[in-house]
């Protein structure tokens, strides 16, 4: 019994789980590739705005346009990757995404005007979002029912990679010369080469990139998409889930945009507290993600986690609304408490969005469905900062209270909608198991093994 629990649960420590992750050697290699990729992404994320400002010479208006175009282009990456994964091997597509971003990073070294930078940044964002969808699909296929544990391990190594990348970027930013910025670009490009090499060493998961279905006897079968294959664009129930999942990703904008700007413009807390937000977030994700994922493992627990997400984000918004008054020390404590709460919301969301996106999709078309589900994060990254800066913070504390109440209400709606769709998807399977089997012809009855 003890051995069975150890194989299924996430009670083991992080290091032990990383040594024997769900999916075995291929999963371990893919997790290493993702860690390398996120390390390079952390380097570029910390240096990109300053690079475009001081090396490319873009003013605030043109920089905003550049980043906005990149965010919009990223929205298309998820559904395109999901659609392609129904026909082509996931590994080959993921390697292609890494090589695409390698090429765009090299082009940044010679691009020196907005007209050239726009397509380069757009392709980078498209490749990044496509790669994340393909990684999600790879994990879903290779980890099977233990995909929640795999997701927890991925988020732990990803956040560790981001932290290492930010540290590397700090060295280059400390030098501050154009060549130092270019060295950071090359470091990011190198991460894509290493990640692509590691992905090449893995084996293609079941289905070889085609739609994976489960036959009645439990064996996996591969089918090319046909006229009967469901499409997410004609599935109102799934599209409703994806639409509701956009506000369920607002914790990202609250952490990266809302907290720093609120601290600077509306509290007496010192600006030195802002870097602590990232420290709190990184440490808690690495330490707690595996435990939270174990607590919320399974479809119904994931649906319950959606409701707790709304409550936790509401608590964060309440703290922010009350952080405007008081001394510097009390404002600092309030802002750190808000960072802790929004991180807890992130931990819950990472489990619920991941699990529900998988279980609410028909197995035969899971690739294209997950591609559409991945759009929720991309859309949030585009509209979330505008919502916070243009509406929430303009309204002051009342804006935070309204945001928290709205997200909490929508989380209840998504939880109920998810449970209803689970029941609807389970009904046909239940009917097929209970339906009487038709009588076989005499010849078939005679040939059947006794």
C-alpha positions as CSV (number, residue, x, y, z in Angstrom):
1,X,0.0,0.0,0.0
2,X,2.8,2.4,0.9
3,X,4.4,1.8,-2.5
4,X,1.2,2.5,-4.4
5,X,0.7,5.8,-2.6
6,X,4.3,6.9,-3.4
7,X,3.8,6.2,-7.1
8,X,0.5,8.0,-7.3
9,X,0.8,10.9,-4.9
10,X,3.0,13.9,-4.7
11,X,4.0,13.4,-1.1
12,X,7.6,12.7,-2.0
13,X,10.1,15.6,-2.0
14,X,10.8,17.8,-5.0
15,X,14.2,16.3,-5.6
16,X,12.9,12.8,-5.4
17,X,10.1,13.6,-7.8
18,X,12.5,15.2,-10.3
19,X,14.6,12.1,-10.3
20,X,11.6,9.9,-11.1
21,X,9.0,12.2,-12.7
22,X,5.8,10.9,-14.3
23,X,6.8,9.8,-17.7
24,X,10.3,8.5,-16.8
25,X,13.4,9.4,-18.7
26,X,11.7,11.4,-21.4
27,X,9.9,13.5,-18.9
28,X,13.1,14.1,-17.0
29,X,14.8,15.2,-20.2
30,X,11.9,17.5,-21.2
31,X,11.9,19.1,-17.7
32,X,15.6,19.9,-18.1
33,X,14.9,21.4,-21.5
34,X,12.1,23.5,-20.1
35,X,14.4,24.7,-17.3
36,X,17.1,25.7,-19.8
37,X,14.5,27.5,-21.9
38,X,13.1,29.4,-19.0
39,X,16.6,30.4,-17.9
40,X,17.1,32.0,-21.2
41,X,13.7,33.6,-21.1
42,X,14.5,35.0,-17.7
43,X,17.6,36.6,-19.1
44,X,15.7,38.3,-21.9
45,X,12.6,39.2,-19.8
46,X,14.9,41.2,-17.4
47,X,16.8,42.9,-20.2
48,X,14.4,43.4,-23.1
49,X,12.8,46.7,-22.1
50,X,16.2,48.3,-21.3
51,X,17.7,46.9,-24.5
52,X,15.0,48.3,-26.7
53,X,15.3,51.6,-24.9
54,X,19.0,52.2,-24.7
55,X,20.4,50.1,-27.6
56,X,17.5,50.2,-30.1
57,X,16.7,53.8,-29.1
58,X,12.9,53.4,-28.9
59,X,10.8,55.9,-27.0
60,X,8.0,54.9,-24.7
61,X,5.3,55.1,-27.4
62,X,7.1,53.0,-29.9
63,X,8.2,50.5,-27.2
64,X,4.6,50.1,-26.1
65,X,3.5,49.5,-29.7
66,X,6.3,46.9,-30.1
67,X,5.4,45.0,-27.0
68,X,1.6,45.2,-27.8
69,X,2.1,43.8,-31.3
70,X,4.2,41.0,-29.8
71,X,1.5,40.1,-27.3
72,X,-1.2,40.1,-29.9
73,X,0.9,37.8,-32.2
74,X,1.4,35.5,-29.3
75,X,-2.3,34.8,-29.1
76,X,-2.2,33.0,-32.4
77,X,0.7,30.8,-31.4
78,X,-1.4,28.4,-29.2
79,X,-4.2,27.4,-31.6
80,X,-1.7,27.1,-34.5
81,X,0.5,24.8,-32.5
82,X,-2.5,22.7,-31.3
83,X,-3.8,22.4,-34.9
84,X,-0.4,21.4,-36.2
85,X,0.1,18.8,-33.4
86,X,-2.8,16.8,-34.8
87,X,-0.8,16.0,-37.9
88,X,2.9,16.4,-37.1
89,X,5.1,15.0,-34.3
90,X,5.1,17.2,-31.2
91,X,8.8,16.9,-30.7
92,X,9.6,18.2,-34.2
93,X,7.2,21.1,-33.8
94,X,8.7,22.0,-30.5
95,X,12.2,21.9,-31.9
96,X,11.0,24.1,-34.7
97,X,9.7,26.6,-32.2
98,X,13.1,26.7,-30.4
99,X,14.9,27.2,-33.7
100,X,12.4,29.9,-34.8
101,X,13.2,31.9,-31.6
102,X,16.9,31.2,-32.1
103,X,16.6,32.9,-35.5
104,X,14.7,35.9,-34.2
105,X,17.2,36.5,-31.3
106,X,20.0,36.6,-33.9
107,X,18.0,39.0,-36.0
108,X,17.7,41.3,-33.0
109,X,21.4,41.9,-33.1
110,X,21.1,43.6,-36.5
111,X,17.6,45.1,-36.3
112,X,17.8,48.8,-35.5
113,X,14.5,50.3,-36.4
114,X,10.8,49.8,-35.4
115,X,9.8,48.4,-38.8
116,X,12.3,45.6,-38.6
117,X,11.8,44.9,-34.9
118,X,8.0,44.5,-35.2
119,X,8.0,41.2,-37.2
120,X,11.0,39.9,-35.2
121,X,9.3,40.4,-31.9
122,X,5.9,39.2,-33.2
123,X,7.6,35.9,-34.4
124,X,9.4,35.5,-31.1
125,X,6.1,35.8,-29.2
126,X,4.3,33.5,-31.5
127,X,7.0,30.9,-31.2
128,X,7.1,31.2,-27.4
129,X,3.3,30.7,-27.0
130,X,3.3,27.8,-29.5
131,X,6.2,26.1,-27.6
132,X,4.3,26.4,-24.3
133,X,1.2,24.7,-25.8
134,X,3.4,21.9,-27.3
135,X,5.1,21.3,-23.9
136,X,1.6,21.1,-22.3
137,X,0.5,18.5,-24.9
138,X,3.7,16.5,-24.6
139,X,3.2,16.4,-20.8
140,X,-0.4,15.4,-21.1
141,X,0.5,12.4,-23.3
142,X,3.6,11.3,-21.5
143,X,2.5,11.8,-17.9
144,X,-1.1,10.5,-18.4
145,X,-3.2,10.6,-15.2
146,X,-0.2,12.1,-13.3
147,X,-0.1,15.2,-15.5
148,X,-0.9,17.4,-12.4
149,X,2.3,16.2,-10.7
150,X,4.3,16.8,-13.9
151,X,2.9,20.3,-14.1
152,X,3.9,21.0,-10.5
153,X,7.5,19.8,-11.3
154,X,7.5,21.9,-14.4
155,X,6.5,25.1,-12.6
156,X,9.1,24.5,-9.9
157,X,12.0,24.1,-12.4
158,X,10.6,26.9,-14.5
159,X,10.6,29.4,-11.7
160,X,14.1,28.3,-10.7
161,X,15.2,28.9,-14.3
162,X,13.6,32.3,-14.3
163,X,15.5,33.2,-11.1
164,X,18.8,32.1,-12.5
165,X,18.1,33.9,-15.7
166,X,17.3,37.1,-13.9
167,X,20.6,36.8,-12.0
168,X,22.5,36.4,-15.2
169,X,20.8,39.4,-16.6
170,X,21.7,41.4,-13.5
171,X,25.4,40.9,-14.4
172,X,25.0,42.2,-17.9
173,X,22.7,45.1,-16.8
174,X,25.3,46.0,-14.2
175,X,27.9,46.5,-17.0
176,X,25.3,48.4,-19.0
177,X,27.2,48.6,-22.3
178,X,25.6,47.8,-25.7
179,X,27.9,44.8,-26.0
180,X,26.8,43.5,-22.6
181,X,23.2,43.7,-23.8
182,X,24.1,41.8,-26.9
183,X,25.8,39.2,-24.8
184,X,22.5,38.6,-22.9
185,X,20.7,38.1,-26.3
186,X,23.3,35.5,-27.2
187,X,22.8,33.8,-23.8
188,X,19.1,33.5,-24.6
189,X,19.8,32.2,-28.1
190,X,22.1,29.6,-26.6
191,X,19.3,28.4,-24.3
192,X,17.2,27.7,-27.4
193,X,20.0,25.6,-28.9
194,X,20.4,23.6,-25.7
195,X,16.7,23.1,-25.3
196,X,16.2,21.9,-28.9
197,X,19.0,19.4,-28.4
198,X,17.4,18.0,-25.3
199,X,14.0,17.8,-26.9
200,X,15.6,15.8,-29.8
201,X,16.8,13.3,-27.2
202,X,13.3,12.5,-26.1
203,X,10.9,10.0,-27.7
204,X,7.7,11.0,-29.3
205,X,4.8,10.3,-26.9
206,X,1.9,8.1,-27.9
207,X,0.2,9.1,-31.1
208,X,3.3,10.4,-32.9
209,X,1.7,13.8,-33.1
210,X,-1.7,12.5,-34.4
211,X,-4.9,12.6,-32.5
212,X,-4.9,10.1,-29.7
213,X,-8.1,8.3,-28.8
214,X,-8.8,5.5,-26.4
215,X,-10.5,2.4,-27.7
216,X,-13.0,0.5,-25.6
217,X,-10.4,-2.0,-24.5
218,X,-8.2,0.7,-23.1
219,X,-5.5,0.6,-25.8
220,X,-4.3,3.8,-27.4
221,X,-5.1,4.2,-31.1
222,X,-4.0,6.9,-33.5
223,X,-6.4,8.5,-35.9
224,X,-5.9,11.1,-38.5
225,X,-8.4,13.9,-38.0
226,X,-11.5,13.3,-40.1
227,X,-14.9,15.0,-40.6
228,X,-16.2,13.5,-37.3
229,X,-13.3,15.0,-35.3
230,X,-14.7,17.7,-33.0
231,X,-13.4,21.2,-33.3
232,X,-13.1,23.6,-30.3
233,X,-14.3,26.5,-32.5
234,X,-17.7,24.8,-32.8
235,X,-17.9,23.8,-29.1
236,X,-19.7,26.5,-27.1
237,X,-19.1,24.8,-23.8
238,X,-15.3,24.7,-24.2
239,X,-15.1,28.2,-25.6
240,X,-17.1,29.4,-22.6
241,X,-14.5,27.7,-20.3
242,X,-11.7,29.4,-22.2
243,X,-13.4,32.8,-22.0
244,X,-13.9,32.4,-18.3
245,X,-10.2,31.3,-18.0
246,X,-9.0,34.7,-19.1
247,X,-9.9,36.5,-15.9
248,X,-8.7,33.4,-14.0
249,X,-5.2,34.3,-15.2
250,X,-5.2,37.9,-13.9
251,X,-2.9,37.0,-11.0
252,X,-0.1,37.4,-13.6
253,X,-0.8,41.0,-14.3
254,X,-1.6,41.8,-10.6
255,X,1.8,40.5,-9.6
256,X,3.9,42.0,-12.4
257,X,2.0,45.2,-13.1
258,X,-0.5,46.0,-10.3
259,X,1.6,45.5,-7.2
260,X,4.7,47.5,-8.3
261,X,2.6,50.4,-9.7
262,X,0.3,50.5,-6.7
263,X,3.3,50.5,-4.3
264,X,5.0,53.4,-6.1
265,X,2.0,55.6,-6.7
266,X,-0.4,54.9,-3.8
267,X,1.5,53.7,-0.7
268,X,4.3,55.0,1.5
269,X,6.3,51.7,1.2
270,X,9.9,52.1,-0.1
271,X,10.6,51.2,-3.7
272,X,13.1,48.7,-2.5
273,X,10.2,46.4,-1.6
274,X,9.3,45.8,-5.3
275,X,12.1,43.2,-6.0
276,X,10.9,41.3,-3.0
277,X,7.6,40.5,-4.9
278,X,9.5,38.4,-7.3
279,X,11.5,36.7,-4.5
280,X,8.3,35.8,-2.6
281,X,6.7,34.5,-5.7
282,X,9.7,32.4,-6.9
283,X,10.4,30.9,-3.5
284,X,6.7,30.0,-2.8
285,X,6.2,28.4,-6.2
286,X,9.3,26.3,-5.9
287,X,8.4,25.2,-2.3
288,X,4.6,24.8,-2.4
289,X,3.6,24.0,-6.0
290,X,4.0,20.3,-5.6
291,X,1.9,20.3,-2.4
292,X,-0.8,22.5,-3.8
293,X,-1.0,20.3,-6.9
294,X,-1.3,17.1,-4.8
295,X,-4.1,18.8,-2.8
296,X,-6.0,19.8,-6.1
297,X,-5.2,16.6,-8.1
298,X,-8.1,15.3,-10.1
299,X,-10.9,16.9,-12.1
300,X,-13.3,17.7,-9.2
301,X,-10.6,19.0,-6.9
302,X,-9.3,21.1,-9.8
303,X,-12.8,22.6,-10.2
304,X,-12.9,23.3,-6.4
305,X,-9.5,25.0,-6.8
306,X,-11.1,27.5,-9.2
307,X,-13.4,28.7,-6.4
308,X,-10.6,29.0,-4.0
309,X,-8.7,31.0,-6.6
310,X,-11.4,33.6,-6.6
311,X,-11.5,33.8,-2.8
312,X,-7.7,34.1,-2.6
313,X,-7.5,36.9,-5.2
314,X,-10.3,38.7,-3.5
315,X,-8.3,38.6,-0.3
316,X,-5.3,40.0,-2.2
317,X,-7.4,42.9,-3.5
318,X,-8.8,43.6,0.0
319,X,-5.2,44.0,1.3
320,X,-4.2,46.3,-1.6
321,X,-7.3,48.4,-1.0
322,X,-6.3,49.0,2.6
323,X,-2.5,49.5,2.0
324,X,-2.9,53.2,1.0
325,X,-2.7,54.5,4.5
326,X,-0.3,54.1,7.4
327,X,3.4,54.2,7.9
328,X,6.1,52.9,5.5
329,X,6.6,49.7,7.5
330,X,2.8,48.8,7.7
331,X,2.4,49.5,4.0
332,X,5.5,47.3,3.2
333,X,4.0,44.4,5.2
334,X,0.6,44.9,3.5
335,X,2.2,44.8,0.0
336,X,4.3,41.7,0.9
337,X,1.1,40.0,2.2
338,X,-0.6,40.9,-1.1
339,X,2.4,39.3,-3.0
340,X,2.0,36.2,-0.9
341,X,-1.8,36.0,-1.6
342,X,-1.5,36.5,-5.3
343,X,1.2,33.8,-5.4
344,X,-1.2,31.4,-3.7
345,X,-3.8,32.3,-6.3
346,X,-1.3,31.6,-9.0
347,X,-0.5,28.2,-7.5
348,X,-4.2,27.3,-7.5
349,X,-4.8,28.6,-11.0
350,X,-1.9,26.7,-12.5
351,X,-3.5,23.5,-11.3
352,X,-7.1,24.3,-12.2
353,X,-6.5,25.8,-15.6
354,X,-4.2,22.9,-16.6
355,X,-6.4,20.1,-15.4
356,X,-9.7,21.4,-16.6
357,X,-8.3,22.3,-20.0
358,X,-7.4,18.6,-20.4
359,X,-10.4,16.9,-18.9
360,X,-13.0,19.1,-20.6
361,X,-11.6,18.4,-24.0
362,X,-12.6,15.3,-26.1
363,X,-9.7,12.9,-26.1
364,X,-9.8,12.5,-30.0
365,X,-9.1,16.3,-30.5
366,X,-7.2,17.1,-27.4
367,X,-4.3,18.8,-29.3
368,X,-6.5,21.4,-31.0
369,X,-8.5,22.0,-27.9
370,X,-5.5,22.6,-25.7
371,X,-4.3,25.0,-28.4
372,X,-7.4,27.1,-28.0
373,X,-7.2,26.8,-24.2
374,X,-3.7,28.3,-24.3
375,X,-5.1,31.5,-25.8
376,X,-6.5,32.5,-22.4
377,X,-3.1,33.3,-21.0
378,X,-2.1,35.2,-24.1
379,X,-5.2,37.3,-24.2
380,X,-4.8,38.1,-20.5
381,X,-1.2,39.2,-21.0
382,X,-2.5,41.6,-23.7
383,X,-5.6,43.1,-21.9
384,X,-4.7,42.5,-18.2
385,X,-2.2,45.3,-17.8
386,X,-4.5,47.7,-19.6
387,X,-7.4,46.7,-17.3
388,X,-5.3,47.3,-14.2
389,X,-3.8,50.6,-15.3
390,X,-6.8,52.0,-17.2
391,X,-9.6,51.0,-14.8
392,X,-8.7,49.4,-11.5
393,X,-5.9,51.8,-10.3
394,X,-7.7,54.8,-11.8
395,X,-10.7,54.0,-9.5
396,X,-8.4,53.6,-6.5
397,X,-9.2,51.2,-3.6
398,X,-12.8,50.7,-4.9
399,X,-11.3,49.5,-8.2
400,X,-9.4,46.7,-6.4
401,X,-12.5,45.7,-4.5
402,X,-14.6,45.6,-7.7
403,X,-11.9,43.5,-9.4
404,X,-11.7,41.0,-6.6
405,X,-15.5,40.7,-6.4
406,X,-15.8,40.2,-10.1
407,X,-13.1,37.5,-10.3
408,X,-14.6,35.7,-7.3
409,X,-18.1,35.7,-9.0
410,X,-16.6,34.4,-12.3
411,X,-14.7,31.7,-10.5
412,X,-18.0,30.3,-9.1
413,X,-19.5,30.4,-12.6
414,X,-16.5,28.6,-14.1
415,X,-16.5,26.0,-11.3
416,X,-20.2,25.2,-11.9
417,X,-19.8,25.2,-15.7
418,X,-16.8,22.8,-15.5
419,X,-18.7,20.4,-13.3
420,X,-21.7,20.4,-15.7
421,X,-19.4,19.7,-18.7
422,X,-17.7,16.9,-16.8
423,X,-21.1,15.3,-16.1
424,X,-22.1,15.8,-19.8
425,X,-18.9,14.2,-21.1
426,X,-19.2,11.3,-18.6
427,X,-22.8,10.5,-19.6
428,X,-22.2,9.0,-23.1
429,X,-19.4,6.8,-21.7
430,X,-21.7,5.6,-18.9
431,X,-24.4,4.9,-21.4
432,X,-22.1,2.9,-23.6
433,X,-21.0,0.7,-20.6
434,X,-24.5,0.0,-19.5
435,X,-26.1,-0.5,-23.0
436,X,-26.9,-4.2,-23.6
437,X,-24.7,-5.9,-26.1
438,X,-26.4,-7.0,-29.3
439,X,-26.7,-10.7,-29.8
440,X,-23.9,-12.2,-31.9
441,X,-24.5,-14.4,-35.0
442,X,-24.2,-18.1,-34.3
443,X,-20.8,-18.2,-36.2
444,X,-19.4,-15.4,-34.0
445,X,-20.7,-17.1,-30.8
446,X,-19.0,-20.3,-31.8
447,X,-15.7,-18.6,-32.6
448,X,-15.6,-16.6,-29.4
449,X,-13.1,-18.0,-26.8
450,X,-14.8,-19.6,-23.9
